[in-house]
Amino acid sequence: MNPEHSKQEVLIALEKLIKSSNGRIAPQDAAAATGYSTQDVEDSLARLMELYKCKVEVDEENARPIFNFDIPFKKRGEKTFQEKLAVAINIFWEVFKKIYKVAIGVILIVYTLIFVIIIMLVASQGGDRDRRNNNSSRMISNIFSAIFHGMRFAAINKHYSTAVDRDNMHYRYYEKPEHKGKKFIQSVYDFVFGPERPEFDPLNDTKEVATYIRDHSDKITSADIINLSGVDYDEADSRLAEYASKFRGSIDITENGTAVADFRDLSVISSKLEGGKVEYYIDEVEPPYEMTGNTSGRNFGIGFMNLFNLLMSIAVIQGAAQIESGLVIFALGWFPLIFSILFFLIPIGRALTHKKKEAERSKNVVRKILVGQIIAANGGPLTMEQVISKINLQNHSIKEVEEVLSKVVLDLRGEIVIAENGTPMYNFDRLKRELAA
């Protein structure tokens, strides 16, 4: 029999069996139901786990793993309509930013220069022509020199640095060139779009797990995945199945009923995944949101320049009857008008969402601290005071902390138990077992 054809047959048979069993399947049962060898079933099942979303569960009665697939099958990485729409909007926004950024600083300065020259020419109609020309030439030379000097910021390589926020949490940001202030054109960009934030690489989690597996006896549990990425148990169980299939690991069940992915052959891990840095969830803190990152004086100067251009473009449009050239009206009127309006509208739009984004970041910081504290205590039991002991309550309200804690308890399959002295205790039994595995 053709080996490739045989693999396809096993895959088709397993897909039908999984659908008929409402998504739940054990390798031993699949082998018995299909008549294929256990090895063939495990190989094909690994392929299906890599393709489709599924979670690792434990059959406590028979001490074996159960793989629970979403029915109907959902491909890993497949996005919902809302997610696709968000991606499309984000792509449009990034393209718009790149196009707008290409000329934003130059246009702001050049139009300010042009309008200043026009005002000077109008105001000095009866003056000495030679002196006026010399002064104008010198001014133009100095301004254009400043423009091109400012544009050199693009050639500067960006480097990460770390800082500490008000919760004593470390985050990464793009550092400024040593001994230098921010370039003016960079300040213009940040005035409109805000300071650039370090981007998340989707491959980092997989690289991180590959390194973690190598450093921890070639084994990993769902609790380890939570410790690394902070996901809830449903997602951690799904990733455990994905990593087991991707890196050819086997799922073993320990005596206390814990599912452990064992990777005996790490040579299958792609070289692209080598060199990943293990960074735990509690340490993956995003920087605070800033409106511009500029000084108030620089913001005032940039805003004043744009307001000046806006008013001058309106003046040109209002005087269009005296200008014969339609090109001049567009170049000195409509184009700078639209540009200047966008220049103000974009940061105004960001300001409307700034508070919401910072509130979301605040909740994420609280969640990281809570998850880190629970894992540091090996799953508890912990009193309320112990769980929140690392949180600075001057920066976060009790209501916010309690709201996040309630969600964390659900995400990590925890429970509240009453101690002998009547004190409520937070206990995470599954997390405790898996951290000790």
N, C-alpha and C positions, 0 to 999 in steps of 0.2 A: 504493500500500500504506500502511496506517495506520502512522505512524512508531513509535507506542508498541507496536503489535503486532509490528512488525519487530524492535524491541529485545528483546522477550520471546523471539522466535524465535531470535535470535542467542544469548541467554543459555542457552536450553535446549540448543541445539546445542553450545555450548561446554562445558556441564556434562557432556553425554554423552561428548564427545571427551576431556575431562580424565579422566573415570573410566576410559575405555578405554585411556588411555595411562599408567595408574598414577599420575596426578597431575601428571606433567611435561608442560609445554606451552610452545612458543615462539609469539609472535604470528604470525610469517610462516608457520609450519607450520599453525597454526589457520586462517589465511585460505585457504591452499591446500586444506586438507581439507574446509572447510565451504562454500567458494565465496563467502563474504561478503567485503566490502572490508576492507582492512587497518585502516581507520579505525573501521569498525563493530566489528571484532574487538577492537581496542585499547580502545575505549570500554566494551564489554561485559566485557572481561577486567579492566579497572580496577574495574568494579562488583563482580565476583566476588572480587577481591583485597580489597576493602573489607569484603565480607560474610564471607569464609572465610579461615581461616589458610593462609598460603602463604609460601614463602621465595624470595628472589631468588638464583639461581645463575647461573654464567657458563659458557656453551658456548665453551670456549677455542678449539676447532677453527674455529668459524664467527664468533667474536667477537660473540656476541649474548646477550641475557639469556634465561634459562630460568626459568619460574615453576613452583615445585614445591608443589602443594597436598597437604594431608593427605587421605588417602582411608581411610575415608569422610570427606566434608566435615565440617569442624568450624567452627562459627560463632565469629567473634572475640568474645571476652568470655564465651563459654559456659563454665559452671563444671561441674566433675565433681561426683559425689554427695558426696564428702568435702568439697569446697569449699562446696557448698550447705549441707551440715550445719554446717560451721564458721560460715557466714554466719548461719544460723538461731540457732545457739547465741550468737553475738555479739550479735544483735538482742535475744534474750531477756535477755542479761546487761546490755545497755545500758538496756533498759526497767526491769529490776530495780534497777539503780543509780539511775536517775532517781527511781523511786518511793521507794526507800530513802533517797536523799539529801534528798528534800523535807523529811523530818522528823527526820533522824538527829541533828543537833545539838540541835534543840529538845527532842526526846524525851529525849536523854541528860541535858540540864540540868534539864528540867521534872521528870522522875522522880527525879533526885537531890534536887531541891528538895522534892518531895512527901514522899519518904521521910525527909528531914531534919526536915521539919515534923512528921511523924507521931512521930518519935523525941522531938522537943522537947516535943510535947504530952503524950506518955506520961510523959516524965521530969519534967515540971513540973506535975503534977496538983494539988499542994497550994499552989503559989506564988501570987503576986499576979497576978490576972487582967488588970487594966488594963496593968500593966507588960509582962506577957507579950504581950498583944495589940499594944502599941505596937512592941515589939521585932520581933515576927513580921511586922507590916505593913511596917516599915522594911526588913527583910531581903528580903521578897517583892518590894517595890518595886525594890530595888537589883539583885536577880537578874534580874527581868524586863527592867529597863533594859539590863543587860548582854546579855541574849538578843537583844533587838531591835537593839542597837548592833552586835552581832556579825553579825546577818543582813544588814547593809548591804554585806557583801563581795560579794554577788551583783550589786550595781549597778556594781561597779568593772569597767571594760573591761580585758580581758586584752591584754597586749602581749608581743610576742616580744623576747627579748634573746639574746645569744650568750655562750657561755663556752668555756673550753678544758679538755679532759679530760687525763688523764695521758699520753696519746700526742701531746699538742700538737695535737689535732684540734678544730676548732670545731664546736659543736652549738647548736641553738636550744632555748630553754625559756621557760616563762611567767614573766615577771618579777614581783616583788612590788611593791606600791605604794611609791613613793619615800619614804624617811624613815619607813617604817612596818613593823612586824613583821607576821607572818601573823595574820589574824583567827582567833579561837579556833575558831569553827565550821568554817572552812576547814581548820584543823588536825585537827579531828574527822574531816572527810571524808577527809583524806590519811592519817590513822591507819588507816582501814578500807580504802580503795580505792587508796591511794598517790597521789602527786602527779600531776596531769594532764600528759599528754605532748602536744606539738604533733602534730596529726593530718595525715596525708598526703592530699593532694588528688589523686585519680586523673587529673584533667585537667591537672595540672602538667606531666607529661612531654610532652604534646602541645603545650601552650603554650610550653614551653621549646624544643622542636624548631622550632616556627613562628618564634620569635624568632631562633634559631640560623641557620635557613635564610636569613632576611633579612640577617643580619650576615655571612654567609659566601658571598657571590657566588651566592646562590640554589641552592646545591648541598649535598648531604649523602651520606655513605657509611655503611656499617655500622659502620666504626671510629668515626665521629663519634657514632653512637648509643651505642656502648659507652662512649665518653668521657663522655657525658652521663648515662647511666643505669646503667652497669656490668653490663648483661645479657650473656649468653654470645652466641656468634656465631649460633647457631640462632635465638634470639629477635631479635637485631639484624637478621638477614636478613628475618625475618617482619615486623618493624616498618618496615623499608625499603620493602617492598611495600605495607604499609598506608598509610604516609605518601604514597607516590607516587600511590596511588589516591585518597586523601582530598583531597590538595592539587593533584591533576591534574598531577603531575610525570611526566617520562619517564625511563626507565631506559636509560642509555647505557653502553657498554662502552669503556673507554679502551684505548690501545695495549698496556698491560701487563696487560690482562685484569681490570681493576677495575670493578665495577658502581657507577655514580654516578647518584643521583637528581637530575635537573635540574628546577628549578621556575621556569619562565619567566613564569608568570602567578600571582603571589601574591595577586591580588585575590580568589581563591576562598577564602582563609583567613578563617574566620568572625571577626567582631569579638570574639566571646567568647574567642578565643584570643589576642587582642592583649594586650600588656603582660606577657607571660611573662618571667620573669627567668631568664637562663641561669646555671645552677648545676651545675658539673661533679660527677661521681660522687664524686670524692675529697672534695668539700666537703659532701656530703649525709650528715652524721653524726648519728645519733640520740643523744639525751642518755643518760647512764648511768642504770641502773635504781636507784631509791631505794625503801626500804620505806615511809618516811613523809615524809621531808624535814623533820620536826619536831626540836626539841631533845629531849634525853633527859628533861629535867624536864617538858616539856609532855606527852610520851608517857606518863610515869609518872602525871601528873595525870589524863589522859583514861582510861587503863587503870584507875586506882583508882576513878574515878567509875562506870565501867561495872561493875567488880567489886562495888562497893557496891550498885548497883541489882540485880545478879544475886543477891547474897546476900539482899537484902531481899525480892525477889520469891519466892525459895524459902521465906523465913520466912512470907510471906503465905499461900502454898499449904499449908504445913504447919499453919497455924492456921486453915485453911478451915472447920473444924468450928465455930468460934466466930463465923464471919461468915455472916449469913443471906443476904445478897445475892450471887447468882451473878455479877452484873455487876461488883461490886466485886472479887470473886475474879479475874475475867478481867482487869479494868482494872489492878489492882495486883499480880496474880500471874502469870498465864500470858502475857499480852502482853509485859510487860517482860522476862520470863524468856526467851521466844523471841527478842526483840529483842537482848538482851544476849548470848545465845549466838552469834547471827549476828555480832554486833559483834566477837567474838573469833575466830570460825571463819574469816571472810573474810580477815583479814590472815594468819592461820596458813596458809591455803591459798595465799596469794600468796607467803609465805615459802618454801614447798616448791618453787615454780617460779622463785623469784628467781635462784638460782645458775645455773640452766639458761639463763634469758633473758640474764643478764649474760655468760655464756660465749658465747652465740650473737652477742651484740653485739660481743664481743671479736674473734671470727672475722670479722665484717663489717668492723670497723675495719682488721684486717690485710689483708683483701681489697682494701679501698679504697686503702690505702697501696701495695700491690703493683701493682694496676692503674694507679694514678697514676704510679708510678715507671717502669713499662714504657712507658706512653704518652709520658711526659716524655723517655724515651730513644729515642722513635720506633721502638719495636719491637725494639731491641737490635741486635747481640748483647750480652748482659749476663752477667757472672759471678754466681754465687750471692750473693757478698758485695755486689755492686752492686744486685742486685734487692732485697735485704732491708736495705739500708743506712739507710733511713728509719724502720725499725721499732725501737722501744725494747724490746730483749730483756730488760730488767728487768721489763717488764710482760707479756711473752708468751714462752711456752716455744718452744724450737726445734722440738719436735714439732708444736705448733700451727701455727707458721709454715710448716713443710714440708708439712703436710697441706693448708693453704689454697693454697700455691703450686702443688702438684700439680694441684689443681682448676682454678686459674687458667690453667695451661698448657693443659689440655684445653679450657677454655671459650674461650680466645682462639686456638685452633688453633696453639699454639706447638710448638717441638721443642727438644731438647737436642742441640747439635752439639759436636764436639770440635775445639778450636782447634789450631793447629800446635804449640803448646807443651804440648799434652795437657790443657789446662784445659777442663772442661765449660762450655759457654755456652748461655744461653737465647736463642732467636731466634724472632721472631714475624714471619715474612716477609709474610703477608697483611696484618697490621695495619700494617706499615711501608709497603706499597704504597698502602693506602687512606688513611693519614694524609697521604701526599704528593700524593694525587690532587687 
